[in-house]
Amino acid sequence: MELVEINLRLTHEEIACMIGTSRPTVTTLLNTFKQEGAITVEGREIKTIRPAKLLKWID
């Protein structure tokens, strides 16, 4: 699977507004994705390291 890099450094609040949810929900999901080893978060930079794991969440 080819990775696509999107250079948008968004806050959790900005992400929440974009997808119609709350900031705590975004924080919880990002933490879950980190624990699952699907992403890394460094400051405001989110990197997908295992996209297949993320795809399982939407299947």
PDBQT receptor file of N, H, CA, C and O in Angstrom, charges set to zero:
ATOM      1  N   MET A   1       0.841  -1.172   0.000  1.00  0.00    +0.000 N 
ATOM      2  CA  MET A   1       0.000   0.000   0.000  1.00  0.00    +0.000 C 
ATOM      3  C   MET A   1       0.891   1.242   0.000  1.00  0.00    +0.000 C 
ATOM      4  O   MET A   1       1.824   1.338   0.798  1.00  0.00    +0.000 OA
ATOM      5  N   GLU A   2       0.615   2.163  -0.866  1.00  0.00    +0.000 N 
ATOM      6  H   GLU A   2      -0.143   2.085  -1.514  1.00  0.00    +0.000 HD
ATOM      7  CA  GLU A   2       1.392   3.385  -0.982  1.00  0.00    +0.000 C 
ATOM      8  C   GLU A   2       0.906   4.412   0.043  1.00  0.00    +0.000 C 
ATOM      9  O   GLU A   2      -0.295   4.637   0.195  1.00  0.00    +0.000 OA
ATOM     10  N   LEU A   3       1.855   5.023   0.736  1.00  0.00    +0.000 N 
ATOM     11  H   LEU A   3       2.830   4.840   0.613  1.00  0.00    +0.000 HD
ATOM     12  CA  LEU A   3       1.507   6.047   1.719  1.00  0.00    +0.000 C 
ATOM     13  C   LEU A   3       1.465   7.414   1.065  1.00  0.00    +0.000 C 
ATOM     14  O   LEU A   3       2.260   7.725   0.178  1.00  0.00    +0.000 OA
ATOM     15  N   VAL A   4       0.532   8.214   1.517  1.00  0.00    +0.000 N 
ATOM     16  H   VAL A   4      -0.114   7.962   2.237  1.00  0.00    +0.000 HD
ATOM     17  CA  VAL A   4       0.404   9.579   1.049  1.00  0.00    +0.000 C 
ATOM     18  C   VAL A   4       0.633  10.488   2.241  1.00  0.00    +0.000 C 
ATOM     19  O   VAL A   4       0.013  10.312   3.290  1.00  0.00    +0.000 OA
ATOM     20  N   GLU A   5       1.509  11.448   2.089  1.00  0.00    +0.000 N 
ATOM     21  H   GLU A   5       2.013  11.591   1.237  1.00  0.00    +0.000 HD
ATOM     22  CA  GLU A   5       1.793  12.376   3.168  1.00  0.00    +0.000 C 
ATOM     23  C   GLU A   5       1.009  13.662   2.946  1.00  0.00    +0.000 C 
ATOM     24  O   GLU A   5       1.055  14.258   1.870  1.00  0.00    +0.000 OA
ATOM     25  N   ILE A   6       0.290  14.077   3.984  1.00  0.00    +0.000 N 
ATOM     26  H   ILE A   6       0.253  13.593   4.858  1.00  0.00    +0.000 HD
ATOM     27  CA  ILE A   6      -0.467  15.321   3.937  1.00  0.00    +0.000 C 
ATOM     28  C   ILE A   6       0.119  16.236   5.003  1.00  0.00    +0.000 C 
ATOM     29  O   ILE A   6       0.085  15.912   6.190  1.00  0.00    +0.000 OA
ATOM     30  N   ASN A   7       0.642  17.348   4.593  1.00  0.00    +0.000 N 
ATOM     31  H   ASN A   7       0.670  17.611   3.629  1.00  0.00    +0.000 HD
ATOM     32  CA  ASN A   7       1.296  18.262   5.519  1.00  0.00    +0.000 C 
ATOM     33  C   ASN A   7       0.321  19.293   6.076  1.00  0.00    +0.000 C 
ATOM     34  O   ASN A   7       0.346  20.466   5.702  1.00  0.00    +0.000 OA
ATOM     35  N   LEU A   8      -0.530  18.830   6.971  1.00  0.00    +0.000 N 
ATOM     36  H   LEU A   8      -0.550  17.878   7.274  1.00  0.00    +0.000 HD
ATOM     37  CA  LEU A   8      -1.442  19.708   7.701  1.00  0.00    +0.000 C 
ATOM     38  C   LEU A   8      -1.231  19.459   9.182  1.00  0.00    +0.000 C 
ATOM     39  O   LEU A   8      -1.515  18.367   9.673  1.00  0.00    +0.000 OA
ATOM     40  N   ARG A   9      -0.752  20.422   9.873  1.00  0.00    +0.000 N 
ATOM     41  H   ARG A   9      -0.521  21.309   9.474  1.00  0.00    +0.000 HD
ATOM     42  CA  ARG A   9      -0.543  20.261  11.309  1.00  0.00    +0.000 C 
ATOM     43  C   ARG A   9      -1.745  20.863  12.017  1.00  0.00    +0.000 C 
ATOM     44  O   ARG A   9      -1.820  22.070  12.246  1.00  0.00    +0.000 OA
ATOM     45  N   LEU A  10      -2.678  19.990  12.357  1.00  0.00    +0.000 N 
ATOM     46  H   LEU A  10      -2.617  19.009  12.172  1.00  0.00    +0.000 HD
ATOM     47  CA  LEU A  10      -3.939  20.414  12.937  1.00  0.00    +0.000 C 
ATOM     48  C   LEU A  10      -3.989  20.089  14.424  1.00  0.00    +0.000 C 
ATOM     49  O   LEU A  10      -3.398  19.108  14.876  1.00  0.00    +0.000 OA
ATOM     50  N   THR A  11      -4.695  20.915  15.175  1.00  0.00    +0.000 N 
ATOM     51  H   THR A  11      -5.175  21.712  14.809  1.00  0.00    +0.000 HD
ATOM     52  CA  THR A  11      -4.940  20.609  16.576  1.00  0.00    +0.000 C 
ATOM     53  C   THR A  11      -6.058  19.581  16.659  1.00  0.00    +0.000 C 
ATOM     54  O   THR A  11      -6.764  19.343  15.680  1.00  0.00    +0.000 OA
ATOM     55  N   HIS A  12      -6.216  18.976  17.823  1.00  0.00    +0.000 N 
ATOM     56  H   HIS A  12      -5.643  19.169  18.619  1.00  0.00    +0.000 HD
ATOM     57  CA  HIS A  12      -7.304  18.035  18.019  1.00  0.00    +0.000 C 
ATOM     58  C   HIS A  12      -8.644  18.748  17.837  1.00  0.00    +0.000 C 
ATOM     59  O   HIS A  12      -9.590  18.168  17.303  1.00  0.00    +0.000 OA
ATOM     60  N   GLU A  13      -8.722  19.977  18.270  1.00  0.00    +0.000 N 
ATOM     61  H   GLU A  13      -7.954  20.448  18.704  1.00  0.00    +0.000 HD
ATOM     62  CA  GLU A  13      -9.950  20.761  18.108  1.00  0.00    +0.000 C 
ATOM     63  C   GLU A  13     -10.267  20.992  16.632  1.00  0.00    +0.000 C 
ATOM     64  O   GLU A  13     -11.421  20.879  16.220  1.00  0.00    +0.000 OA
ATOM     65  N   GLU A  14      -9.255  21.312  15.843  1.00  0.00    +0.000 N 
ATOM     66  H   GLU A  14      -8.317  21.403  16.178  1.00  0.00    +0.000 HD
ATOM     67  CA  GLU A  14      -9.463  21.527  14.406  1.00  0.00    +0.000 C 
ATOM     68  C   GLU A  14      -9.918  20.241  13.711  1.00  0.00    +0.000 C 
ATOM     69  O   GLU A  14     -10.804  20.273  12.857  1.00  0.00    +0.000 OA
ATOM     70  N   ILE A  15      -9.310  19.115  14.077  1.00  0.00    +0.000 N 
ATOM     71  H   ILE A  15      -8.589  19.089  14.770  1.00  0.00    +0.000 HD
ATOM     72  CA  ILE A  15      -9.719  17.834  13.504  1.00  0.00    +0.000 C 
ATOM     73  C   ILE A  15     -11.168  17.540  13.885  1.00  0.00    +0.000 C 
ATOM     74  O   ILE A  15     -11.961  17.112  13.046  1.00  0.00    +0.000 OA
ATOM     75  N   ALA A  16     -11.507  17.768  15.146  1.00  0.00    +0.000 N 
ATOM     76  H   ALA A  16     -10.862  18.116  15.827  1.00  0.00    +0.000 HD
ATOM     77  CA  ALA A  16     -12.870  17.524  15.622  1.00  0.00    +0.000 C 
ATOM     78  C   ALA A  16     -13.881  18.350  14.839  1.00  0.00    +0.000 C 
ATOM     79  O   ALA A  16     -14.927  17.833  14.447  1.00  0.00    +0.000 OA
ATOM     80  N   CYS A  17     -13.586  19.608  14.609  1.00  0.00    +0.000 N 
ATOM     81  H   CYS A  17     -12.736  20.027  14.928  1.00  0.00    +0.000 HD
ATOM     82  CA  CYS A  17     -14.493  20.466  13.845  1.00  0.00    +0.000 C 
ATOM     83  C   CYS A  17     -14.648  19.967  12.407  1.00  0.00    +0.000 C 
ATOM     84  O   CYS A  17     -15.739  20.037  11.840  1.00  0.00    +0.000 OA
ATOM     85  N   MET A  18     -13.578  19.472  11.825  1.00  0.00    +0.000 N 
ATOM     86  H   MET A  18     -12.692  19.416  12.285  1.00  0.00    +0.000 HD
ATOM     87  CA  MET A  18     -13.619  18.992  10.444  1.00  0.00    +0.000 C 
ATOM     88  C   MET A  18     -14.482  17.742  10.288  1.00  0.00    +0.000 C 
ATOM     89  O   MET A  18     -15.120  17.552   9.253  1.00  0.00    +0.000 OA
ATOM     90  N   ILE A  19     -14.501  16.887  11.317  1.00  0.00    +0.000 N 
ATOM     91  H   ILE A  19     -13.982  17.042  12.158  1.00  0.00    +0.000 HD
ATOM     92  CA  ILE A  19     -15.229  15.621  11.184  1.00  0.00    +0.000 C 
ATOM     93  C   ILE A  19     -16.516  15.589  12.001  1.00  0.00    +0.000 C 
ATOM     94  O   ILE A  19     -17.200  14.566  12.036  1.00  0.00    +0.000 OA
ATOM     95  N   GLY A  20     -16.847  16.683  12.650  1.00  0.00    +0.000 N 
ATOM     96  H   GLY A  20     -16.292  17.514  12.622  1.00  0.00    +0.000 HD
ATOM     97  CA  GLY A  20     -18.115  16.776  13.362  1.00  0.00    +0.000 C 
ATOM     98  C   GLY A  20     -18.190  15.990  14.656  1.00  0.00    +0.000 C 
ATOM     99  O   GLY A  20     -19.196  15.342  14.943  1.00  0.00    +0.000 OA
ATOM    100  N   THR A  21     -17.113  16.050  15.440  1.00  0.00    +0.000 N 
ATOM    101  H   THR A  21     -16.295  16.576  15.207  1.00  0.00    +0.000 HD
ATOM    102  CA  THR A  21     -17.092  15.364  16.729  1.00  0.00    +0.000 C 
ATOM    103  C   THR A  21     -16.456  16.283  17.765  1.00  0.00    +0.000 C 
ATOM    104  O   THR A  21     -16.213  17.457  17.486  1.00  0.00    +0.000 OA
ATOM    105  N   SER A  22     -16.190  15.769  18.932  1.00  0.00    +0.000 N 
ATOM    106  H   SER A  22     -16.388  14.816  19.159  1.00  0.00    +0.000 HD
ATOM    107  CA  SER A  22     -15.600  16.586  19.999  1.00  0.00    +0.000 C 
ATOM    108  C   SER A  22     -14.091  16.373  20.077  1.00  0.00    +0.000 C 
ATOM    109  O   SER A  22     -13.566  15.369  19.595  1.00  0.00    +0.000 OA
ATOM    110  N   ARG A  23     -13.411  17.323  20.686  1.00  0.00    +0.000 N 
ATOM    111  H   ARG A  23     -13.837  18.139  21.078  1.00  0.00    +0.000 HD
ATOM    112  CA  ARG A  23     -11.972  17.214  20.868  1.00  0.00    +0.000 C 
ATOM    113  C   ARG A  23     -11.603  16.004  21.714  1.00  0.00    +0.000 C 
ATOM    114  O   ARG A  23     -10.655  15.297  21.370  1.00  0.00    +0.000 OA
ATOM    115  N   PRO A  24     -12.324  15.732  22.827  1.00  0.00    +0.000 N 
ATOM    116  CA  PRO A  24     -11.968  14.528  23.602  1.00  0.00    +0.000 C 
ATOM    117  C   PRO A  24     -12.090  13.227  22.794  1.00  0.00    +0.000 C 
ATOM    118  O   PRO A  24     -11.304  12.301  22.993  1.00  0.00    +0.000 OA
ATOM    119  N   THR A  25     -13.063  13.154  21.891  1.00  0.00    +0.000 N 
ATOM    120  H   THR A  25     -13.702  13.906  21.729  1.00  0.00    +0.000 HD
ATOM    121  CA  THR A  25     -13.212  11.959  21.057  1.00  0.00    +0.000 C 
ATOM    122  C   THR A  25     -12.016  11.798  20.135  1.00  0.00    +0.000 C 
ATOM    123  O   THR A  25     -11.509  10.690  19.966  1.00  0.00    +0.000 OA
ATOM    124  N   VAL A  26     -11.564  12.885  19.541  1.00  0.00    +0.000 N 
ATOM    125  H   VAL A  26     -11.976  13.786  19.679  1.00  0.00    +0.000 HD
ATOM    126  CA  VAL A  26     -10.379  12.838  18.672  1.00  0.00    +0.000 C 
ATOM    127  C   VAL A  26      -9.167  12.390  19.476  1.00  0.00    +0.000 C 
ATOM    128  O   VAL A  26      -8.402  11.540  19.022  1.00  0.00    +0.000 OA
ATOM    129  N   THR A  27      -8.988  12.951  20.660  1.00  0.00    +0.000 N 
ATOM    130  H   THR A  27      -9.610  13.641  21.028  1.00  0.00    +0.000 HD
ATOM    131  CA  THR A  27      -7.851  12.585  21.506  1.00  0.00    +0.000 C 
ATOM    132  C   THR A  27      -7.897  11.101  21.858  1.00  0.00    +0.000 C 
ATOM    133  O   THR A  27      -6.877  10.415  21.793  1.00  0.00    +0.000 OA
ATOM    134  N   THR A  28      -9.077  10.605  22.230  1.00  0.00    +0.000 N 
ATOM    135  H   THR A  28      -9.906  11.162  22.283  1.00  0.00    +0.000 HD
ATOM    136  CA  THR A  28      -9.234   9.197  22.575  1.00  0.00    +0.000 C 
ATOM    137  C   THR A  28      -8.894   8.299  21.390  1.00  0.00    +0.000 C 
ATOM    138  O   THR A  28      -8.173   7.313  21.540  1.00  0.00    +0.000 OA
ATOM    139  N   LEU A  29      -9.415   8.641  20.212  1.00  0.00    +0.000 N 
ATOM    140  H   LEU A  29     -10.001   9.442  20.090  1.00  0.00    +0.000 HD
ATOM    141  CA  LEU A  29      -9.139   7.819  19.026  1.00  0.00    +0.000 C 
ATOM    142  C   LEU A  29      -7.670   7.852  18.638  1.00  0.00    +0.000 C 
ATOM    143  O   LEU A  29      -7.097   6.816  18.301  1.00  0.00    +0.000 OA
ATOM    144  N   LEU A  30      -7.052   9.025  18.680  1.00  0.00    +0.000 N 
ATOM    145  H   LEU A  30      -7.517   9.867  18.954  1.00  0.00    +0.000 HD
ATOM    146  CA  LEU A  30      -5.628   9.101  18.351  1.00  0.00    +0.000 C 
ATOM    147  C   LEU A  30      -4.807   8.275  19.332  1.00  0.00    +0.000 C 
ATOM    148  O   LEU A  30      -3.859   7.599  18.933  1.00  0.00    +0.000 OA
ATOM    149  N   ASN A  31      -5.166   8.324  20.613  1.00  0.00    +0.000 N 
ATOM    150  H   ASN A  31      -5.937   8.873  20.937  1.00  0.00    +0.000 HD
ATOM    151  CA  ASN A  31      -4.459   7.506  21.604  1.00  0.00    +0.000 C 
ATOM    152  C   ASN A  31      -4.641   6.021  21.332  1.00  0.00    +0.000 C 
ATOM    153  O   ASN A  31      -3.702   5.240  21.483  1.00  0.00    +0.000 OA
ATOM    154  N   THR A  32      -5.838   5.630  20.934  1.00  0.00    +0.000 N 
ATOM    155  H   THR A  32      -6.601   6.265  20.811  1.00  0.00    +0.000 HD
ATOM    156  CA  THR A  32      -6.101   4.230  20.576  1.00  0.00    +0.000 C 
ATOM    157  C   THR A  32      -5.259   3.818  19.382  1.00  0.00    +0.000 C 
ATOM    158  O   THR A  32      -4.644   2.752  19.389  1.00  0.00    +0.000 OA
ATOM    159  N   PHE A  33      -5.229   4.659  18.356  1.00  0.00    +0.000 N 
ATOM    160  H   PHE A  33      -5.728   5.525  18.351  1.00  0.00    +0.000 HD
ATOM    161  CA  PHE A  33      -4.431   4.366  17.163  1.00  0.00    +0.000 C 
ATOM    162  C   PHE A  33      -2.944   4.259  17.515  1.00  0.00    +0.000 C 
ATOM    163  O   PHE A  33      -2.233   3.424  16.955  1.00  0.00    +0.000 OA
ATOM    164  N   LYS A  34      -2.472   5.104  18.444  1.00  0.00    +0.000 N 
ATOM    165  H   LYS A  34      -3.050   5.782  18.899  1.00  0.00    +0.000 HD
ATOM    166  CA  LYS A  34      -1.071   5.019  18.889  1.00  0.00    +0.000 C 
ATOM    167  C   LYS A  34      -0.824   3.701  19.609  1.00  0.00    +0.000 C 
ATOM    168  O   LYS A  34       0.171   3.029  19.340  1.00  0.00    +0.000 OA
ATOM    169  N   GLN A  35      -1.715   3.320  20.521  1.00  0.00    +0.000 N 
ATOM    170  H   GLN A  35      -2.524   3.866  20.740  1.00  0.00    +0.000 HD
ATOM    171  CA  GLN A  35      -1.555   2.075  21.278  1.00  0.00    +0.000 C 
ATOM    172  C   GLN A  35      -1.581   0.855  20.364  1.00  0.00    +0.000 C 
ATOM    173  O   GLN A  35      -0.907  -0.140  20.628  1.00  0.00    +0.000 OA
ATOM    174  N   GLU A  36      -2.361   0.935  19.290  1.00  0.00    +0.000 N 
ATOM    175  H   GLU A  36      -2.908   1.744  19.075  1.00  0.00    +0.000 HD
ATOM    176  CA  GLU A  36      -2.442  -0.160  18.324  1.00  0.00    +0.000 C 
ATOM    177  C   GLU A  36      -1.213  -0.203  17.403  1.00  0.00    +0.000 C 
ATOM    178  O   GLU A  36      -1.030  -1.164  16.655  1.00  0.00    +0.000 OA
ATOM    179  N   GLY A  37      -0.376   0.836  17.461  1.00  0.00    +0.000 N 
ATOM    180  H   GLY A  37      -0.524   1.616  18.069  1.00  0.00    +0.000 HD
ATOM    181  CA  GLY A  37       0.815   0.884  16.620  1.00  0.00    +0.000 C 
ATOM    182  C   GLY A  37       0.538   1.316  15.195  1.00  0.00    +0.000 C 
ATOM    183  O   GLY A  37       1.345   1.065  14.300  1.00  0.00    +0.000 OA
ATOM    184  N   ALA A  38      -0.608   1.970  14.975  1.00  0.00    +0.000 N 
ATOM    185  H   ALA A  38      -1.263   2.174  15.702  1.00  0.00    +0.000 HD
ATOM    186  CA  ALA A  38      -0.979   2.394  13.623  1.00  0.00    +0.000 C 
ATOM    187  C   ALA A  38      -0.437   3.775  13.267  1.00  0.00    +0.000 C 
ATOM    188  O   ALA A  38      -0.210   4.076  12.095  1.00  0.00    +0.000 OA
ATOM    189  N   ILE A  39      -0.228   4.616  14.287  1.00  0.00    +0.000 N 
ATOM    190  H   ILE A  39      -0.412   4.372  15.239  1.00  0.00    +0.000 HD
ATOM    191  CA  ILE A  39       0.268   5.974  14.047  1.00  0.00    +0.000 C 
ATOM    192  C   ILE A  39       1.305   6.339  15.096  1.00  0.00    +0.000 C 
ATOM    193  O   ILE A  39       1.428   5.686  16.132  1.00  0.00    +0.000 OA
ATOM    194  N   THR A  40       2.045   7.395  14.799  1.00  0.00    +0.000 N 
ATOM    195  H   THR A  40       1.945   7.925  13.957  1.00  0.00    +0.000 HD
ATOM    196  CA  THR A  40       2.882   8.047  15.796  1.00  0.00    +0.000 C 
ATOM    197  C   THR A  40       2.461   9.508  15.830  1.00  0.00    +0.000 C 
ATOM    198  O   THR A  40       2.015  10.062  14.825  1.00  0.00    +0.000 OA
ATOM    199  N   VAL A  41       2.606  10.118  16.986  1.00  0.00    +0.000 N 
ATOM    200  H   VAL A  41       2.968   9.668  17.802  1.00  0.00    +0.000 HD
ATOM    201  CA  VAL A  41       2.269  11.531  17.142  1.00  0.00    +0.000 C 
ATOM    202  C   VAL A  41       3.455  12.217  17.791  1.00  0.00    +0.000 C 
ATOM    203  O   VAL A  41       3.898  11.834  18.873  1.00  0.00    +0.000 OA
ATOM    204  N   GLU A  42       3.963  13.237  17.114  1.00  0.00    +0.000 N 
ATOM    205  H   GLU A  42       3.603  13.548  16.234  1.00  0.00    +0.000 HD
ATOM    206  CA  GLU A  42       5.066  14.037  17.636  1.00  0.00    +0.000 C 
ATOM    207  C   GLU A  42       4.643  15.490  17.551  1.00  0.00    +0.000 C 
ATOM    208  O   GLU A  42       4.665  16.088  16.475  1.00  0.00    +0.000 OA
ATOM    209  N   GLY A  43       4.257  16.059  18.691  1.00  0.00    +0.000 N 
ATOM    210  H   GLY A  43       4.239  15.572  19.564  1.00  0.00    +0.000 HD
ATOM    211  CA  GLY A  43       3.729  17.422  18.672  1.00  0.00    +0.000 C 
ATOM    212  C   GLY A  43       2.436  17.440  17.887  1.00  0.00    +0.000 C 
ATOM    213  O   GLY A  43       1.492  16.725  18.225  1.00  0.00    +0.000 OA
ATOM    214  N   ARG A  44       2.383  18.255  16.836  1.00  0.00    +0.000 N 
ATOM    215  H   ARG A  44       3.149  18.835  16.562  1.00  0.00    +0.000 HD
ATOM    216  CA  ARG A  44       1.191  18.331  15.988  1.00  0.00    +0.000 C 
ATOM    217  C   ARG A  44       1.352  17.520  14.710  1.00  0.00    +0.000 C 
ATOM    218  O   ARG A  44       0.556  17.660  13.781  1.00  0.00    +0.000 OA
ATOM    219  N   GLU A  45       2.366  16.682  14.658  1.00  0.00    +0.000 N 
ATOM    220  H   GLU A  45       3.012  16.569  15.413  1.00  0.00    +0.000 HD
ATOM    221  CA  GLU A  45       2.617  15.860  13.473  1.00  0.00    +0.000 C 
ATOM    222  C   GLU A  45       2.149  14.433  13.715  1.00  0.00    +0.000 C 
ATOM    223  O   GLU A  45       2.622  13.760  14.630  1.00  0.00    +0.000 OA
ATOM    224  N   ILE A  46       1.217  13.979  12.887  1.00  0.00    +0.000 N 
ATOM    225  H   ILE A  46       0.833  14.525  12.143  1.00  0.00    +0.000 HD
ATOM    226  CA  ILE A  46       0.685  12.620  12.981  1.00  0.00    +0.000 C 
ATOM    227  C   ILE A  46       1.183  11.848  11.761  1.00  0.00    +0.000 C 
ATOM    228  O   ILE A  46       0.988  12.267  10.620  1.00  0.00    +0.000 OA
ATOM    229  N   LYS A  47       1.830  10.712  12.026  1.00  0.00    +0.000 N 
ATOM    230  H   LYS A  47       1.988  10.371  12.952  1.00  0.00    +0.000 HD
ATOM    231  CA  LYS A  47       2.343   9.889  10.932  1.00  0.00    +0.000 C 
ATOM    232  C   LYS A  47       1.676   8.519  10.971  1.00  0.00    +0.000 C 
ATOM    233  O   LYS A  47       1.602   7.876  12.018  1.00  0.00    +0.000 OA
ATOM    234  N   THR A  48       1.199   8.093   9.825  1.00  0.00    +0.000 N 
ATOM    235  H   THR A  48       1.259   8.615   8.975  1.00  0.00    +0.000 HD
ATOM    236  CA  THR A  48       0.631   6.756   9.690  1.00  0.00    +0.000 C 
ATOM    237  C   THR A  48       1.780   5.789   9.446  1.00  0.00    +0.000 C 
ATOM    238  O   THR A  48       2.529   5.937   8.480  1.00  0.00    +0.000 OA
ATOM    239  N   ILE A  49       1.917   4.801  10.323  1.00  0.00    +0.000 N 
ATOM    240  H   ILE A  49       1.309   4.681  11.107  1.00  0.00    +0.000 HD
ATOM    241  CA  ILE A  49       3.003   3.840  10.150  1.00  0.00    +0.000 C 
ATOM    242  C   ILE A  49       2.484   2.455   9.771  1.00  0.00    +0.000 C 
ATOM    243  O   ILE A  49       3.235   1.632   9.249  1.00  0.00    +0.000 OA
ATOM    244  N   ARG A  50       1.202   2.196  10.033  1.00  0.00    +0.000 N 
ATOM    245  H   ARG A  50       0.592   2.865  10.457  1.00  0.00    +0.000 HD
ATOM    246  CA  ARG A  50       0.580   0.928   9.636  1.00  0.00    +0.000 C 
ATOM    247  C   ARG A  50      -0.832   1.204   9.132  1.00  0.00    +0.000 C 
ATOM    248  O   ARG A  50      -1.805   1.026   9.865  1.00  0.00    +0.000 OA
ATOM    249  N   PRO A  51      -0.940   1.642   7.873  1.00  0.00    +0.000 N 
ATOM    250  CA  PRO A  51      -2.253   2.001   7.332  1.00  0.00    +0.000 C 
ATOM    251  C   PRO A  51      -3.255   0.849   7.328  1.00  0.00    +0.000 C 
ATOM    252  O   PRO A  51      -4.460   1.082   7.421  1.00  0.00    +0.000 OA
ATOM    253  N   ALA A  52      -2.782  -0.369   7.224  1.00  0.00    +0.000 N 
ATOM    254  H   ALA A  52      -1.803  -0.559   7.149  1.00  0.00    +0.000 HD
ATOM    255  CA  ALA A  52      -3.700  -1.518   7.223  1.00  0.00    +0.000 C 
ATOM    256  C   ALA A  52      -4.484  -1.599   8.532  1.00  0.00    +0.000 C 
ATOM    257  O   ALA A  52      -5.657  -1.971   8.534  1.00  0.00    +0.000 OA
ATOM    258  N   LYS A  53      -3.837  -1.253   9.639  1.00  0.00    +0.000 N 
ATOM    259  H   LYS A  53      -2.884  -0.952   9.637  1.00  0.00    +0.000 HD
ATOM    260  CA  LYS A  53      -4.527  -1.251  10.929  1.00  0.00    +0.000 C 
ATOM    261  C   LYS A  53      -5.613  -0.185  10.962  1.00  0.00    +0.000 C 
ATOM    262  O   LYS A  53      -6.681  -0.400  11.533  1.00  0.00    +0.000 OA
ATOM    263  N   LEU A  54      -5.343   0.958  10.354  1.00  0.00    +0.000 N 
ATOM    264  H   LEU A  54      -4.475   1.133   9.889  1.00  0.00    +0.000 HD
ATOM    265  CA  LEU A  54      -6.360   2.017  10.306  1.00  0.00    +0.000 C 
ATOM    266  C   LEU A  54      -7.533   1.594   9.430  1.00  0.00    +0.000 C 
ATOM    267  O   LEU A  54      -8.687   1.892   9.741  1.00  0.00    +0.000 OA
ATOM    268  N   LEU A  55      -7.237   0.901   8.338  1.00  0.00    +0.000 N 
ATOM    269  H   LEU A  55      -6.301   0.659   8.085  1.00  0.00    +0.000 HD
ATOM    270  CA  LEU A  55      -8.302   0.455   7.444  1.00  0.00    +0.000 C 
ATOM    271  C   LEU A  55      -9.271  -0.498   8.142  1.00  0.00    +0.000 C 
ATOM    272  O   LEU A  55     -10.459  -0.521   7.818  1.00  0.00    +0.000 OA
ATOM    273  N   LYS A  56      -8.775  -1.275   9.089  1.00  0.00    +0.000 N 
ATOM    274  H   LYS A  56      -7.811  -1.256   9.351  1.00  0.00    +0.000 HD
ATOM    275  CA  LYS A  56      -9.636  -2.198   9.817  1.00  0.00    +0.000 C 
ATOM    276  C   LYS A  56     -10.706  -1.440  10.608  1.00  0.00    +0.000 C 
ATOM    277  O   LYS A  56     -11.790  -1.972  10.845  1.00  0.00    +0.000 OA
ATOM    278  N   TRP A  57     -10.412  -0.215  11.014  1.00  0.00    +0.000 N 
ATOM    279  H   TRP A  57      -9.531   0.217  10.821  1.00  0.00    +0.000 HD
ATOM    280  CA  TRP A  57     -11.365   0.582  11.788  1.00  0.00    +0.000 C 
ATOM    281  C   TRP A  57     -12.544   1.031  10.936  1.00  0.00    +0.000 C 
ATOM    282  O   TRP A  57     -13.623   1.296  11.467  1.00  0.00    +0.000 OA
ATOM    283  N   ILE A  58     -12.354   1.119   9.623  1.00  0.00    +0.000 N 
ATOM    284  H   ILE A  58     -11.478   0.904   9.192  1.00  0.00    +0.000 HD
ATOM    285  CA  ILE A  58     -13.448   1.612   8.779  1.00  0.00    +0.000 C 
ATOM    286  C   ILE A  58     -14.138   0.499   7.989  1.00  0.00    +0.000 C 
ATOM    287  O   ILE A  58     -15.136   0.747   7.313  1.00  0.00    +0.000 OA
ATOM    288  N   ASP A  59     -13.620  -0.704   8.070  1.00  0.00    +0.000 N 
ATOM    289  H   ASP A  59     -12.809  -0.905   8.619  1.00  0.00    +0.000 HD
ATOM    290  CA  ASP A  59     -14.256  -1.836   7.371  1.00  0.00    +0.000 C 
ATOM    291  C   ASP A  59     -15.474  -2.314   8.109  1.00  0.00    +0.000 C 
ATOM    292  O   ASP A  59     -16.133  -3.256   7.669  1.00  0.00    +0.000 OA
TER     293      ASP A  59
